[in-house]
Amino acid sequence: MSSTDTAPRPKREASIDDLLELGRRATAVLEEARKQSLRPENKKTLRTFTMSEVCQLLDLHPTAYYELIRTKPEFEGSKVDRKRLFTLAEVHKIQGYLNKLPRQRYAIERAITISVANFKGGVAKTFTAVTLAQYLAMRGYRTLVIDTDPQASLTSSFGMSSSDVSDWNTILPYLYGRDEVERMGEEWPESFRTTIQPTYWSGLDIIAANLSLYTGEFVLGLRRERTKNSDKPFEFHRPLHDAIEDVRGDYDVIIIDNPPALSLSTTGAIFAADGLILPTPAETLDFESARAFMALAAEMLKVIRESFGTDKRLEIFRILITRYAGRAAELKIANRILEVFGDWCIQEPMVQSASVQKIGSEWKTLYEVDPRGPGRSVLKRALEAADAVNGLIEADIVDVFRVRQMQRDAARQAAA
């Protein structure tokens, strides 16, 4: 064998321009896949719901529904192939007429805000946030989702390309702060409401994300460093909290999807929240990441308390086992998690499903797939698992609203 046979082959070096070009190629591939899956409209639309689904959503017996439409024919829906089909907006109108909307039932005056967070990627964090938001929207909760992750997976789940999202439709201006925005020659937003965009889901709005959010983390750190030794140090945990305050009366539930890190912005998202859901697969390394996240989140909140005198408490804290396939090793770890953390855990796991992976490749979410289509039996099992988890979270949310209502009633009686 000659020396030339064993000599290392010259490798092509990757320049910055090469990386940029490869990024452009990858973006073009993703955009083409998205457009192909969304034809012919080239945008996402929500399916319609059958009469049986509507009756189930509204906890309404079919006989009671037929009684209703005798006097209210506008609630008949649309007849297609001898079936009655309803848009989600029509479902909400029926729900409102029957006084079954959550804000009617629980006298909601202020949204509960829930952060979904973990150190680690690949733990079904965005899947948890999206399915919970859509589940709640189907049940009539006025819902806002906030994507704080520069990778913008939640934004993509709603059919939006992050490259088309303006910085002004993200949380970025609030991370920069008014002084910096105006120093850049830009106008400070009148309200957080101007950042919000509607989705194709009735009653579900979004604050989207884009890659520029990476710079927000840098600016938060810079603002903190500049004022570290001043009489008034920068309250790095407050920008998102204070921005959301403007719209808490407009919604019933606000859900924040965070990047896979405990950064300054994620700390701010936890501080802005009334509840925290920590998704973790039943795997040793994932569980270790969840444990570390809890410990460091507590340390960050202690820093806030010691530095600024604000003692943060969460009305809801839940650990959620995700991506669960029921293997023996998973079962052992899942049982251990439930044993150690008890009722801090959601008692049902979010089950891993091949159907979920398939529909994700089609740019759809679990609740957007028509259950009348092919593969309905597999889809039914996935929906039942998601409904079980989200139903338990909804029960926690309702408990918070009931406690708040009792506190308001007690305060009114004391003032009378």
C-alpha atoms as one frame of an Amber mdcrd trajectory, in Angstrom:
protein
   0.000   0.000   0.000   1.432   3.353  -0.949   1.758   6.264   1.440  -0.790
   8.161  -0.593  -3.452   5.547   0.310  -3.146   6.287   4.025  -2.680  10.042
   3.826  -5.629  12.112   5.067  -7.800  13.430   2.311  -8.075  17.193   2.099
 -11.383  18.322   3.549 -13.409  21.239   2.368 -13.406  24.020   4.911 -16.725
  25.679   5.790 -16.710  29.443   5.642 -19.318  31.796   7.106 -20.705  32.237
   3.590 -21.012  28.452   3.261 -23.001  28.243   6.490 -25.273  31.060   5.382
 -25.876  29.381   2.032 -26.643  26.025   3.669 -29.051  27.788   5.997 -30.805
  29.372   3.020 -31.090  25.965   1.324 -32.575  24.384   4.468 -35.054  27.249
   4.809 -36.142  26.811   1.201 -36.710  23.061   1.743 -38.831  23.697   4.849
 -40.851  26.419   3.155 -41.568  24.190   0.169 -42.657  21.344   2.474 -44.908
  23.725   4.388 -46.505  25.084   1.223 -47.069  21.592  -0.191 -48.802  20.427
   3.000 -51.010  23.516   3.189 -52.329  23.447  -0.393 -54.616  24.661  -1.877
 -55.056  27.568   0.564 -51.317  27.844   1.330 -52.322  28.565   4.926 -53.636
  26.501   7.785 -57.327  26.221   8.445 -59.183  24.430  11.197 -61.433  21.464
  10.461 -65.145  21.453  11.307 -66.741  19.522  14.165 -69.566  16.990  14.002
 -72.735  17.243  16.050 -71.590  14.425  18.342 -68.285  16.230  18.946 -70.140
  19.453  19.711 -72.459  17.699  22.153 -69.427  16.159  23.837 -67.615  19.488
  24.037 -70.673  21.214  25.501 -71.706  18.300  27.730 -75.049  18.400  25.941
 -77.310  15.441  25.203 -78.325  15.220  21.508 -81.984  15.439  22.551 -81.266
  18.735  24.317 -79.484  19.984  21.186 -82.505  19.242  18.976 -84.703  21.020
  21.502 -82.385  24.020  21.275 -82.465  24.364  17.477 -86.265  24.275  17.407
 -86.179  27.770  18.890 -82.701  28.820  17.763 -82.279  27.634  14.144 -79.100
  29.725  13.793 -77.359  27.012  15.829 -78.084  24.286  13.241 -74.601  24.361
  11.712 -74.067  23.418   8.077 -75.523  20.270   6.542 -72.964  18.346   4.484
 -73.732  14.823   3.233 -76.539  14.419   5.776 -74.229  15.503   8.598 -74.294
  18.646  10.685 -70.886  20.334  10.793 -69.845  23.299  12.922 -66.943  25.725
  12.962 -65.290  26.318  16.310 -66.675  29.873  16.297 -70.191  28.412  15.964
 -69.488  26.053  18.865 -68.464  29.022  21.000 -71.669  30.896  20.108 -73.802
  27.957  21.244 -71.679  27.675  24.381 -72.179  31.368  25.149 -75.935  31.167
  24.626 -76.115  28.250  27.084 -73.935  30.151  29.620 -71.346  27.383  29.417
 -68.316  29.506  28.507 -65.609  29.254  31.192 -65.683  33.009  31.843 -69.429
  32.733  32.487 -69.147  29.662  34.704 -66.149  30.742  36.779 -66.498  34.557
  36.684 -62.991  34.908  35.241 -61.653  38.433  35.590 -57.944  37.772  35.089
 -56.145  35.139  33.031 -54.109  32.407  34.612 -50.671  32.360  32.978 -48.852
  29.033  32.614 -45.223  28.534  31.565 -44.134  25.261  29.966 -40.399  24.915
  30.527 -37.427  22.573  30.831 -33.662  22.753  30.307 -33.692  20.068  27.680
 -34.955  19.973  24.116 -36.887  16.997  22.786 -39.073  16.584  25.875 -42.362
  17.467  24.072 -42.429  20.936  25.594 -43.922  22.646  22.542 -46.264  19.703
  21.896 -47.513  20.086  25.483 -48.047  23.845  25.085 -49.798  23.583  21.696
 -52.129  20.704  22.583 -53.071  22.310  25.911 -53.833  25.633  24.209 -55.955
  24.020  21.503 -57.759  21.779  24.007 -58.675  24.837  26.081 -59.730  26.823
  22.999 -62.109  24.017  21.988 -63.694  24.292  25.428 -64.280  28.012  25.102
 -61.368  29.468  27.037 -60.069  32.722  25.551 -56.469  31.614  25.065 -53.209
  33.375  24.218 -49.993  31.494  23.416 -46.639  33.268  23.692 -43.627  31.801
  21.893 -40.394  32.922  23.593 -38.151  30.390  21.835 -36.034  31.796  18.958
 -36.384  28.408  17.232 -40.110  29.269  16.957 -41.466  25.709  16.971 -44.772
  26.817  18.475 -45.047  29.566  15.871 -44.511  26.979  13.117 -47.204  24.757
  14.661 -49.705  27.484  13.839 -48.634  27.592  10.195 -46.473  30.704  10.473
 -42.962  31.011   9.096 -40.697  32.669  11.673 -38.847  34.432   8.839 -42.095
  36.301   8.076 -42.686  37.345  11.704 -41.906  40.988  12.456 -39.858  41.751
  15.568 -42.829  43.892  16.640 -45.046  40.789  16.753 -42.666  39.147  19.230
 -41.711  39.907  22.823 -38.383  41.367  21.628 -39.199  45.094  22.134 -40.061
  44.373  25.777 -36.743  42.600  26.340 -34.922  45.605  24.872 -36.960  48.075
  26.935 -38.448  51.426  26.050 -35.221  53.446  26.363 -33.303  51.173  23.997
 -36.170  50.973  21.480 -36.478  54.762  21.356 -32.681  55.174  21.216 -32.815
  53.038  18.059 -35.257  55.561  16.602 -38.275  53.277  16.890 -41.633  54.017
  18.494 -42.505  52.195  21.702 -45.658  50.015  21.277 -48.844  51.571  22.635
 -49.908  48.278  24.171 -48.928  44.626  24.342 -52.144  44.055  22.363 -50.430
  45.376  19.226 -48.016  42.422  19.447 -50.814  39.824  19.350 -52.022  38.116
  16.170 -55.145  35.969  15.735 -54.789  32.352  14.632 -57.166  30.238  12.549
 -58.484  28.838  15.857 -61.467  30.800  17.186 -60.576  32.289  20.557 -56.866
  31.424  20.294 -54.328  34.191  19.643 -50.538  34.139  19.401 -47.458  36.203
  20.078 -45.042  34.648  17.629 -41.262  34.195  17.704 -38.348  34.630  15.342
 -34.569  34.270  15.415 -34.096  37.852  16.620 -35.147  36.713  20.094 -31.581
  35.431  20.523 -30.463  39.077  20.742 -33.047  39.724  23.452 -31.204  37.428
  25.851 -27.973  39.345  25.224 -29.683  42.708  25.812 -31.304  41.503  29.046
 -27.852  40.543  30.336 -26.409  43.873  29.202 -29.181  45.848  30.910 -28.590
  43.890  34.101 -24.814  44.390  33.972 -25.067  48.148  33.336 -27.105  48.757
  36.489 -25.542  46.108  38.742 -23.944  48.597  41.184 -26.502  51.374  40.834
 -29.143  52.465  43.337 -31.782  51.001  41.054 -30.603  47.700  39.512 -32.460
  46.447  36.456 -35.286  44.061  37.393 -34.430  41.520  34.719 -37.358  39.293
  35.689 -40.085  41.873  35.032 -40.221  42.806  31.298 -42.509  39.973  30.181
 -44.541  40.059  33.416 -45.227  43.775  33.050 -46.030  43.480  29.333 -48.522
  40.656  29.900 -50.201  42.651  32.662 -51.754  44.809  29.962 -53.816  41.898
  28.561 -54.493  39.600  31.507 -58.076  40.849  31.588 -58.587  39.977  27.898
 -57.975  36.222  28.234 -58.829  33.269  30.423 -55.547  31.376  29.943 -52.128
  32.532  28.713 -49.575  29.819  27.858 -45.857  30.571  27.469 -43.620  28.161
  25.532 -39.978  28.623  26.542 -36.620  27.796  24.964 -34.798  24.723  26.331
 -32.665  26.675  28.825 -32.939  28.435  32.164 -31.891  31.823  30.839 -32.814
  35.327  31.986 -35.769  35.316  29.590 -37.000  31.922  30.847 -36.650  33.153
  34.433 -38.783  36.119  33.407 -41.356  33.782  31.854 -41.575  31.781  35.085
 -41.912  34.989  37.096 -44.678  36.148  34.733 -46.574  32.884  35.237 -49.094
  31.756  37.829 -48.347  28.138  36.992 -45.439  26.046  35.728 -45.606  22.735
  33.857 -42.338  20.829  33.670 -42.440  18.123  30.952 -39.990  15.244  31.243
 -39.768  11.837  29.562 -39.362   8.852  31.887 -35.666   8.525  31.069 -32.828
   8.881  33.573 -30.967  11.687  31.755 -34.176  13.612  31.044 -35.237  13.278
  34.649 -31.843  14.553  35.794 -32.332  17.587  33.546 -35.768  18.206  35.075
 -34.301  17.899  38.579 -31.560  20.406  37.751 -34.111  22.766  36.215 -36.202
  22.754  39.411 -33.158  23.398  41.574 -31.824  26.256  39.460 -35.272  27.806
  38.962 -35.639  27.899  42.745 -32.193  29.519  43.040 -33.089  32.189  40.474
 -36.353  32.964  42.264 -34.413  33.208  45.548 -32.092  35.754  43.902 -35.156
  37.770  42.863 -36.543  37.619  46.407 -33.257  38.625  48.026 -32.426  41.346
  45.499 -35.870  42.856  44.921 -38.028  41.638  47.815 -40.511  39.762  45.629
 -41.482  36.311  46.925 -42.759  34.337  43.934 -45.367  31.631  44.483 -46.966
  29.400  41.851 -50.680  28.631  41.998 -50.006  25.510  39.909 -46.833  23.441
  39.649 -46.951  20.110  37.849 -44.414  17.621  36.516 -45.697  15.929  33.364
 -44.296  12.636  32.074 -44.100  12.928  28.284 -43.222  10.778  25.264 -44.361
   7.737  27.210 -44.393   4.424  25.311 -44.909   2.066  28.263 -41.621   0.192
  27.990 -40.447  -1.631  31.126 -37.573   0.779  31.775 -39.904   3.780  31.328
 -42.505   2.283  33.640 -39.926   1.860  36.389 -38.766   5.496  36.171 -42.326
   6.818  35.764 -43.430   4.983  38.910 -40.428   6.383  40.750 -41.270   9.938
  39.627 -44.869   9.522  40.787 -43.709   8.034  44.077 -41.224  10.825  44.832
 -43.293  13.812  43.735 -46.795  12.559  44.474 -49.540  15.039  43.643 -47.027
  17.493  42.214 -47.205  15.181  39.178 -49.942  15.009  36.590 -51.168  11.492
  37.218 -51.523  10.573  33.529 -48.550  10.506  31.122 -48.559  12.136  27.692
 -48.330   9.015  25.549 -45.910   8.719  22.638 -47.813   7.954  19.450 -46.742
   7.115  15.912 -49.835   8.984  14.691 -48.619  12.157  16.407 -45.266  11.910
  14.629 -46.995  11.325  11.285 -49.384  14.271  11.541 -46.514  16.489  12.704
 -44.750  15.790   9.418 -47.941  16.986   7.694 -47.818  20.336   9.543 -50.865
  19.450  11.611 -51.404  19.218  15.350 -53.215  16.455  17.188 -56.503  18.312
  17.544 -56.481  19.483  13.923 -56.662  16.039  12.354 -60.140  14.959  11.321
 -61.004  11.894  13.455 -63.305  10.714  10.646 -60.328  10.131   8.343 -58.080
   7.091   7.817 -56.228   5.669  10.819 -59.004   6.825  13.121 -58.482   4.056
  15.703 -54.827   4.988  16.293 -55.720   8.668  16.345 -58.513   8.001  18.827
 -56.050   6.496  21.309 -53.710   9.480  20.948 -56.612  11.907  21.450 -57.831
  10.037  24.508 -54.347  10.223  26.045 -54.033  13.955  25.319 -57.561  14.617
  26.605 -56.747  12.767  29.842 -53.661  14.907  30.488 -55.207  18.195  29.418
 -58.388  17.450  31.369 -56.330  17.118  34.560 -54.556  20.419  33.837 -57.926
  22.050  33.143 -59.163  20.778  36.518 -56.192  22.512  38.179 -56.990  25.708
  36.278 -60.652  25.585  37.302 -59.616  25.102  40.945 -57.551  28.307  40.712
 -60.486  30.238  39.246 -62.788  28.965  41.993 -60.327  29.937  44.719 -59.944
  33.403  43.166 -63.717  33.782  43.010 -64.063  32.827  46.695 -61.334  35.314
  47.614 -63.112  38.086  45.709 -66.424  37.234  47.361 -64.787  37.237  50.803
 -63.148  40.597  50.098 -66.465  42.101  49.001 -68.216  40.814  52.115 -65.452
  42.208  54.335 -65.744  45.605  52.610 -69.547  45.695  52.901
